[in-house]
Amino acid sequence: MFGPASSFTREQVTDCYAPAFWDHLAPWGECRFFWDRLAVSRDLQGIVETLDAPALVEAEPNPELRDLWVAAIVRHPLAYAQHRLAHFGSEIWRGASIGEPDGQEPAEIVLYDRVTASALWLAIGVGLLIQFARVRAQRRSASIDAALALLLSGLPYAFAYLVIGVATELRYVLWSLMAIFTALVISLPELRQPVARPTPSATGASGPPR
């Protein structure tokens, strides 16, 4: 996959790859040989197996790693797209409870995870953005403008994980969730007001003939 000096078998990739976390491939993971072959400078290849995890993290990095990563994406764009979608799905559907779900959680924990899942709040954020575009066309206010600014910051931040990301944790999208929640709170009074219909004079239409 990454050249003769850093090749991996399909079985190794299948056993070690996970869309949610990269820890399997980290110096402290069970598949640290990925890190040994890819992340560390070639000059250290002879002694890399003797280093412990802290020393390996601090070791001189492989300057070719970025180019190898980009080249792999170019050669396998569909596989990378599938990986990113799988990672993003694991990111947004994870709730705030600690631990991996195993299907045996109490009902209150399941409900808690559903309410705190990023997917719910991203959907609320997108809905708010559409609503703000409609309301702002009719009237402007400081709260709507502030809420719109928060959404235009928080939503792109979260959706950037469609392109790159390393692990599934709620803390990675914390700013997006805070921005969406704050936008919802400060804009509710404005959204509860009905949007005025345009009058004929405002649209330039003439009245009925007499």
Phi, psi and omega per residue, in radians:
M1 nan -0.737 -3.076
F2 -2.019 0.398 3.127
G3 1.818 2.889 -3.069
P4 -1.010 -0.641 -3.085
A5 -1.353 -0.250 -3.075
S6 -2.331 0.678 -3.078
S7 -1.434 2.654 3.104
F8 -2.380 2.565 3.112
T9 -1.433 2.831 3.098
R10 -1.072 -0.657 3.136
E11 -1.112 -0.702 3.121
Q12 -1.132 -0.760 3.128
V13 -1.131 -0.769 -3.128
T14 -1.088 -0.734 -3.105
D15 -1.265 -0.555 -3.000
C16 -1.757 -0.399 -3.052
Y17 -1.355 2.427 3.000
A18 -2.505 2.323 -3.085
P19 -1.234 -0.365 -3.031
A20 -1.541 -0.636 -3.032
F21 -2.337 2.637 3.075
W22 -1.773 -0.025 -2.999
D23 -1.049 -0.481 3.114
H24 -1.026 -0.551 -3.069
L25 -1.668 -0.052 -3.080
A26 -1.328 2.915 3.109
P27 -1.010 -0.425 3.130
W28 -1.708 0.063 -3.115
G29 -1.601 2.957 -3.125
E30 -1.289 -0.231 3.123
C31 -2.046 0.781 -3.083
R32 -1.137 -0.203 3.132
F33 -1.141 -0.366 3.013
F34 -1.115 -0.812 3.119
W35 -1.120 -0.752 -3.103
D36 -1.017 -0.708 -3.043
R37 -1.504 -0.446 -3.006
L38 -1.894 -0.770 -2.930
A39 -1.518 -0.330 -3.033
V40 -1.767 2.550 3.130
S41 -0.951 2.531 3.134
R42 -1.052 -0.478 -3.124
D43 -1.141 -0.334 -3.102
L44 -1.782 0.084 -3.049
Q45 -1.041 -0.504 -3.107
G46 -1.273 -0.432 -3.069
I47 -2.066 0.017 -3.008
V48 -1.075 -0.582 -3.116
E49 -1.198 -0.341 -3.097
T50 -1.550 -0.144 -3.083
L51 -1.479 2.511 3.044
D52 -1.447 3.054 -3.027
A53 -1.039 -0.842 3.129
P54 -1.044 -0.726 3.136
A55 -1.182 -0.595 -3.124
L56 -1.214 -0.645 3.087
V57 -1.111 -0.645 -3.104
E58 -1.497 -0.075 -3.088
A59 -1.175 2.763 3.131
E60 -1.041 2.220 -3.078
P61 -1.312 2.844 3.091
N62 -1.407 1.993 -3.101
P63 -1.193 -0.254 -3.129
E64 -1.565 -0.061 -2.987
L65 -1.086 -0.773 -3.123
R66 -1.070 -0.762 -3.141
D67 -1.144 -0.640 3.094
L68 -1.132 -0.698 3.124
W69 -1.116 -0.845 -3.139
V70 -1.098 -0.743 -3.141
A71 -1.096 -0.672 3.115
A72 -1.138 -0.668 3.104
I73 -1.145 -0.731 3.141
V74 -1.103 -0.688 -3.128
R75 -1.313 -0.507 -3.065
H76 -2.307 1.093 -3.069
P77 -1.136 -0.641 -3.129
L78 -1.167 -0.736 3.114
A79 -1.098 -0.684 3.137
Y80 -1.178 -0.688 3.110
A81 -1.102 -0.741 3.104
Q82 -1.097 -0.709 3.105
H83 -1.090 -0.783 -3.104
R84 -1.144 -0.693 3.105
L85 -1.127 -0.710 3.109
A86 -1.120 -0.733 3.132
H87 -1.148 -0.782 -3.112
F88 -1.119 -0.682 3.093
G89 -1.083 -0.737 3.108
S90 -1.167 -0.508 3.139
E91 -1.251 -0.841 -2.992
I92 -1.462 -0.341 -3.138
W93 -1.629 -0.043 3.129
R94 -1.424 2.318 3.111
G95 -1.556 -2.978 -3.039
A96 -1.588 -0.110 -3.137
S97 -1.241 2.701 -3.104
I98 -1.532 2.421 3.095
G99 1.795 2.778 3.130
E100 -1.466 2.334 3.115
P101 -1.170 2.440 3.126
D102 -2.205 0.157 3.127
G103 1.493 -0.018 -3.114
Q104 -1.921 0.225 -3.070
E105 -1.264 2.597 3.026
P106 -1.092 2.778 -3.079
A107 -1.045 -0.642 -3.114
E108 -1.195 -0.557 3.091
I109 -1.233 -0.708 3.102
V110 -1.075 -0.788 3.115
L111 -1.096 -0.723 3.122
Y112 -1.059 -0.748 3.129
D113 -1.162 -0.637 3.118
R114 -1.159 -0.720 -3.088
V115 -1.248 -0.584 -3.095
T116 -1.652 -0.019 3.136
A117 -1.138 2.444 -3.112
S118 -1.093 -0.525 -3.105
A119 -1.007 -0.750 3.131
L120 -1.070 -0.814 -3.059
W121 -1.302 -0.534 3.039
L122 -1.171 -0.660 3.077
A123 -1.119 -0.723 3.075
I124 -1.078 -0.738 -3.139
G125 -1.089 -0.758 3.116
V126 -1.140 -0.724 3.090
G127 -1.080 -0.732 3.095
L128 -1.095 -0.704 -3.130
L129 -1.072 -0.743 3.090
I130 -1.121 -0.746 -3.141
Q131 -1.147 -0.697 3.123
F132 -1.100 -0.684 3.120
A133 -1.070 -0.636 3.120
R134 -1.265 -0.790 -3.097
V135 -1.224 -0.720 -3.066
R136 -1.158 -0.427 3.086
A137 -1.183 -0.396 -3.118
Q138 -1.736 -0.625 -3.132
R139 -2.692 2.654 3.117
R140 -2.055 2.562 3.057
S141 -2.643 2.828 -3.125
A142 -1.115 -0.665 -3.111
S143 -1.189 -0.694 3.115
I144 -1.167 -0.756 3.126
D145 -1.104 -0.713 3.124
A146 -1.167 -0.749 3.125
A147 -1.128 -0.673 3.110
L148 -1.122 -0.718 3.108
A149 -1.096 -0.699 3.112
L150 -1.095 -0.761 -3.141
L151 -1.159 -0.700 -3.133
L152 -1.225 -0.247 3.012
S153 -1.611 -0.823 -3.025
G154 -1.277 -0.709 -3.080
L155 -1.181 -0.872 3.088
P156 -1.054 -0.579 3.116
Y157 -1.060 -0.798 -3.123
A158 -1.203 -0.761 -3.071
F159 -1.281 -0.178 3.032
A160 -1.117 -0.369 3.110
Y161 -1.251 -0.135 2.960
L162 -1.203 -0.388 -3.071
V163 -1.710 -0.770 -3.095
I164 -2.701 2.551 3.124
G165 3.121 2.770 -3.012
V166 -2.046 -0.395 -3.061
A167 -2.772 2.796 3.124
T168 -1.708 1.825 3.076
E169 -2.596 2.460 -3.134
L170 -1.079 -0.518 -3.100
R171 -1.119 -0.410 -3.132
Y172 -1.202 -0.461 3.126
V173 -1.935 0.362 -3.082
L174 -1.041 -0.750 -3.136
W175 -1.082 -0.728 -3.137
S176 -1.075 -0.760 3.139
L177 -1.148 -0.719 3.104
M178 -1.117 -0.727 -3.121
A179 -1.136 -0.758 -3.134
I180 -1.155 -0.790 -3.137
F181 -1.084 -0.782 3.130
T182 -1.120 -0.727 3.106
A183 -1.065 -0.692 3.125
L184 -1.130 -0.773 -3.084
V185 -1.145 -0.816 -3.044
I186 -1.350 -0.253 -3.095
S187 -1.796 -0.168 -3.093
L188 -0.980 -0.798 3.119
P189 -1.011 -0.653 3.141
E190 -1.245 -0.709 -3.093
L191 -1.210 -0.412 3.131
R192 -1.343 -0.270 3.093
Q193 -1.405 2.348 3.129
P194 -1.143 2.531 3.089
V195 -1.399 2.211 -3.106
A196 -1.182 2.389 3.064
R197 -1.343 2.473 3.121
P198 -1.141 2.364 3.127
T199 -1.455 2.771 3.116
P200 -0.982 -0.657 -3.140
S201 -1.158 -0.590 -3.110
A202 -1.263 -0.525 -3.118
T203 -1.605 -0.129 3.138
G204 1.518 0.110 -3.130
A205 -1.415 2.544 3.131
S206 -1.581 2.743 -3.137
G207 -1.305 3.054 -3.129
P208 -1.150 2.572 -3.138
P209 -1.160 2.543 3.107
R210 -1.618 nan nan
